[in-house]
């Protein structure tokens, strides 16, 4: 299946995670554009400004909600002529899974994905990574990392100079409210914001890519999330050497090529889009 095939995806949608903005995809955007794809990297509502502006005024971060992000992605993806390839990193992996469950996208690839509701695996390194933000509840609504915390959670295999460069270019605070909501989703009664229907046979194929040395979302989280899917559609897991910020590791092109090749070979033809919440 090639881009010239009228049934093949001609657009790649890159969905960023927490503590960063679409700027974190800057190298991937250019790389996939050079391959002939239209590439979209939609920001969360209010995150359209530069990193520096969000650091100066984190109000959009404080006001963030999962439904607002889904509504925005639905508007972006639902307006495309062909169902796109969806790729999400970290929290963007959750949003990718939510969109696939709702019938959007021809195929999905998630990297170092945060877990959807019902995945209870919480490794010690994940607790250490998220504790600085979660402990701020009641004191502020947006919490950032110090450089040392960033290095441990995002860039633990990178040289310190490279890690600091990425910290200064990409890092922003994250919503404490959304973080706590995600952390408690499995314990709350009823379906929460990050619920997906693991038995949804209409969901497009999904690949989990995990960084072998990821402290924030270790491989055990990815494997557990994938195993929760009981549907007949394709769900696979693969690991690449690297930390949580896998899209910025040395040799990231290897990851980008594998993600695209897998997506193209597994993309559903035609228009699988359903009405929102079709898989819920």
C-alpha positions as CSV (number, residue, x, y, z in Angstrom):
1,X,0.0,0.0,0.0
2,X,1.5,3.4,-1.1
3,X,0.5,7.0,-0.7
4,X,-0.7,7.0,-4.3
5,X,-3.2,4.3,-3.5
6,X,-6.5,6.2,-3.0
7,X,-7.4,3.9,-0.1
8,X,-4.0,4.4,1.8
9,X,-3.4,6.9,4.5
10,X,-1.8,10.1,3.1
11,X,-1.6,11.9,6.5
12,X,0.2,11.2,9.7
13,X,-1.1,12.7,12.9
14,X,1.5,13.0,15.7
15,X,0.0,13.4,19.2
16,X,2.3,14.8,21.9
17,X,2.3,13.8,25.6
18,X,2.5,15.7,28.9
19,X,5.5,17.9,29.9
20,X,6.0,18.7,26.2
21,X,4.3,20.3,23.3
22,X,4.1,19.5,19.5
23,X,7.6,21.0,19.3
24,X,8.8,17.6,20.6
25,X,7.9,16.1,17.2
26,X,9.8,18.7,15.1
27,X,12.3,16.2,13.7
28,X,9.7,13.6,12.9
29,X,7.5,16.1,11.2
30,X,10.2,17.1,8.7
31,X,11.3,13.4,8.3
32,X,7.8,12.2,7.4
33,X,7.1,15.2,5.2
34,X,10.2,14.4,3.2
35,X,8.6,11.0,2.6
36,X,5.6,12.6,1.0
37,X,3.1,12.6,3.8
38,X,1.1,15.4,5.1
39,X,2.0,15.6,8.8
40,X,-0.2,17.2,11.5
41,X,0.9,17.7,15.1
42,X,-2.1,19.2,16.8
43,X,-1.6,20.9,20.2
44,X,-3.8,20.3,23.1
45,X,-6.4,23.2,23.4
46,X,-4.6,26.3,24.5
47,X,-1.1,24.7,23.9
48,X,-0.8,26.3,20.4
49,X,1.6,28.9,21.8
50,X,5.3,28.5,22.2
51,X,6.9,26.5,25.0
52,X,8.2,29.7,26.5
53,X,4.7,31.2,26.7
54,X,3.3,28.2,28.5
55,X,6.1,28.4,31.0
56,X,5.3,32.0,31.6
57,X,1.6,31.5,31.8
58,X,0.5,27.8,32.5
59,X,-3.2,28.7,32.6
60,X,-4.0,26.5,29.5
61,X,-2.3,23.6,31.3
62,X,-4.2,24.1,34.5
63,X,-7.5,24.2,32.5
64,X,-6.7,21.1,30.5
65,X,-9.2,18.1,30.4
66,X,-9.1,14.8,28.6
67,X,-12.5,15.3,27.0
68,X,-11.4,18.7,25.6
69,X,-8.3,17.0,24.0
70,X,-10.5,14.3,22.5
71,X,-13.0,16.8,21.1
72,X,-10.1,18.7,19.5
73,X,-8.6,15.6,18.0
74,X,-12.0,14.5,16.7
75,X,-12.3,17.8,14.9
76,X,-8.9,17.5,13.4
77,X,-9.0,13.9,12.4
78,X,-12.6,13.7,11.5
79,X,-12.1,16.5,8.9
80,X,-9.6,14.5,6.8
81,X,-10.6,12.9,3.6
82,X,-8.7,9.6,4.3
83,X,-8.3,8.0,7.8
84,X,-4.8,8.9,8.9
85,X,-2.0,7.1,10.6
86,X,-2.1,8.0,14.3
87,X,1.1,8.1,16.3
88,X,1.2,9.2,20.0
89,X,3.9,9.5,22.6
90,X,3.4,9.1,26.3
91,X,0.0,10.6,27.2
92,X,-0.4,11.0,23.4
93,X,-0.4,7.2,23.3
94,X,-3.5,7.2,25.5
95,X,-5.2,9.7,23.3
96,X,-4.3,7.6,20.2
97,X,-5.9,4.6,21.9
98,X,-9.0,6.6,22.7
99,X,-9.3,7.8,19.1
100,X,-8.9,4.3,17.7
101,X,-11.5,3.0,20.0
102,X,-13.9,5.7,18.7
103,X,-13.3,4.6,15.1
104,X,-10.8,7.3,14.0
105,X,-7.6,6.4,12.2
106,X,-6.6,3.6,9.8
107,X,-3.9,2.4,12.2
108,X,-2.2,3.5,15.4
109,X,1.3,3.5,16.8
110,X,2.0,4.5,20.4
111,X,5.4,5.1,21.9
112,X,6.1,4.8,25.6
113,X,2.4,5.1,26.1
114,X,0.7,6.0,29.4
115,X,-1.8,3.3,30.3
116,X,-5.5,3.4,29.6
117,X,-8.1,2.7,32.3
118,X,-7.8,-0.7,33.9
119,X,-4.0,-1.2,33.6
120,X,-2.8,-1.4,37.2
121,X,0.9,-1.9,36.7
122,X,2.8,0.7,38.6
123,X,6.6,0.1,38.6
124,X,8.8,1.8,41.3
125,X,10.6,3.9,38.6
126,X,7.2,5.2,37.4
127,X,6.3,6.2,41.0
128,X,9.6,8.0,41.4
129,X,9.1,9.8,38.0
130,X,5.6,11.0,38.7
131,X,5.8,11.7,42.4
132,X,7.2,15.3,42.0
133,X,4.1,16.2,40.1
134,X,1.5,14.2,42.0
135,X,2.7,15.5,45.4
136,X,1.7,19.1,44.4
137,X,-2.0,18.4,44.6
138,X,-3.8,21.1,46.6
139,X,-1.0,23.5,46.1
140,X,-1.0,24.2,42.4
141,X,-2.6,23.0,39.2
142,X,0.4,22.6,37.0
143,X,3.7,21.0,38.0
144,X,6.9,20.9,36.1
145,X,10.1,19.0,36.6
146,X,13.5,20.2,37.7
147,X,16.3,19.3,35.3
148,X,17.3,16.4,37.5
149,X,13.7,15.0,37.6
150,X,13.4,15.5,33.8
151,X,16.7,13.6,33.2
152,X,15.5,10.7,35.4
153,X,12.0,10.5,33.9
154,X,12.6,11.4,30.2
155,X,16.3,11.2,29.3
156,X,18.1,8.8,31.7
157,X,20.2,7.2,28.9
158,X,21.2,10.5,27.3
159,X,24.4,12.5,28.0
160,X,23.6,15.2,30.5
161,X,24.3,18.0,28.0
162,X,21.9,16.5,25.5
163,X,19.3,16.0,28.2
164,X,19.6,19.6,29.3
165,X,19.3,20.8,25.8
166,X,16.0,18.9,25.4
167,X,14.8,20.1,28.8
168,X,15.2,23.7,27.8
169,X,13.7,23.3,24.4
170,X,10.7,21.0,25.2
171,X,9.8,21.0,28.9
172,X,6.6,22.6,30.2
173,X,4.5,21.8,33.3
174,X,1.8,19.2,33.3
175,X,-1.8,19.3,34.6
176,X,-1.9,17.9,38.1
177,X,-5.6,17.4,37.8
178,X,-5.3,15.2,34.7
179,X,-2.4,13.3,36.2
180,X,-4.3,12.4,39.3
181,X,-7.4,11.6,37.3
182,X,-5.4,9.1,35.2
183,X,-3.7,7.7,38.2
184,X,-7.0,7.0,40.0
185,X,-9.0,5.9,36.9
186,X,-8.7,2.2,37.7
187,X,-9.9,2.8,41.3
188,X,-12.9,4.9,40.5
189,X,-16.3,3.3,39.9
190,X,-17.7,3.4,36.4
191,X,-15.9,4.4,33.2
192,X,-13.4,7.3,33.5
193,X,-11.9,9.6,30.8
194,X,-9.3,7.1,29.8
195,X,-11.6,4.1,29.3
196,X,-11.4,2.1,26.1
197,X,-13.4,-1.0,25.1
198,X,-10.7,-3.7,25.1
199,X,-13.1,-6.0,23.2
200,X,-13.8,-3.6,20.3
201,X,-13.2,-5.7,17.2
202,X,-13.8,-2.6,15.0
203,X,-10.7,-0.9,16.4
204,X,-7.9,-0.4,13.9
205,X,-4.5,-2.2,14.4
206,X,-2.3,-0.9,17.2
207,X,1.4,-1.2,17.8
208,X,3.0,-0.4,21.2
209,X,6.7,0.7,21.0
210,X,8.5,0.7,24.3
211,X,11.8,2.1,25.4
212,X,13.8,-0.6,27.2
213,X,15.2,1.9,29.8
214,X,12.0,4.0,30.2
215,X,11.6,5.1,33.8
216,X,8.3,6.9,33.4
217,X,6.4,4.3,31.4
218,X,8.5,1.1,31.6
219,X,8.0,-1.8,29.1
220,X,5.9,-3.6,31.7
221,X,3.3,-0.9,31.4
222,X,3.2,-1.3,27.6
223,X,3.0,-5.1,27.8
224,X,0.2,-5.0,30.3
225,X,-1.7,-2.4,28.4
226,X,-1.5,-4.5,25.2
227,X,-2.5,-7.7,27.0
228,X,-5.7,-6.0,28.1
229,X,-6.9,-5.9,24.5
230,X,-9.1,-9.0,23.9
231,X,-10.4,-8.0,20.5
232,X,-9.7,-9.8,17.3
233,X,-7.9,-6.9,15.7
234,X,-4.0,-6.7,15.6
235,X,-2.2,-5.6,18.8
236,X,1.5,-5.9,18.9
237,X,4.4,-4.8,21.2
238,X,8.0,-4.1,20.2
239,X,10.9,-2.6,22.2
240,X,13.7,-0.3,21.2
241,X,16.8,0.6,23.2
242,X,16.2,4.0,24.9
243,X,14.5,6.1,27.6
244,X,11.0,7.7,27.7
245,X,11.9,10.4,25.2
246,X,12.4,7.7,22.6
247,X,11.6,10.0,19.6
248,X,14.7,12.1,20.5
249,X,17.2,9.3,21.0
250,X,20.3,8.9,18.8
251,X,19.2,7.0,15.8
252,X,15.5,8.0,16.2
253,X,15.1,7.5,12.5
254,X,15.2,3.7,13.1
255,X,12.2,4.0,15.3
256,X,10.4,6.4,12.9
257,X,11.0,4.1,10.0
258,X,9.8,1.0,11.9
259,X,6.7,2.8,13.1
260,X,5.8,4.0,9.6
261,X,6.5,0.7,7.9
262,X,4.4,-1.2,10.4
263,X,1.6,1.3,10.1
264,X,1.6,1.2,6.3
265,X,1.6,-2.6,6.3
266,X,-1.3,-2.8,8.8
267,X,-3.4,0.2,7.8
268,X,-7.0,-0.6,7.1
269,X,-8.2,0.4,3.6
270,X,-11.3,2.4,3.0
271,X,-12.9,4.6,5.6
272,X,-13.2,2.8,9.0
273,X,-14.3,6.0,10.8
274,X,-17.4,5.6,13.0
275,X,-19.4,8.0,15.0
276,X,-17.6,9.2,18.2
277,X,-17.8,6.8,21.1
278,X,-18.6,3.9,18.8
279,X,-16.2,1.6,20.5
280,X,-17.3,2.7,24.1
